[in-house]
Amino acid sequence: MQIDGGETRQVSMRFALRFSRACVTDIQRVLLYTLEQFGQWKHEQYKTLIRDAVADIRRDPRRPPARARPEIGARVFTYHI
């Protein structure tokens, strides 16, 4: 963003996210499966990865690796982790 004097500043925006019940259930199931199959260390690692991905999406839901998914619905994106 350009401001007086030609200085450039990073503008931080936050977006609200809504998670369906199915989404929350899916995340819980994935984390439980990870815990049961791979142990506590991998469970914590994966939980952190998911938390970081959600933070990235809140900052900019269209940044890579986000991908527009018009076949699912208007303004729908997926974010591969």
Beta strands, then each sheet from edge to edge (+ up, - down):
strand 1: 66-68
strand 2: 77-79
sheet 1: 1+ 2-
end
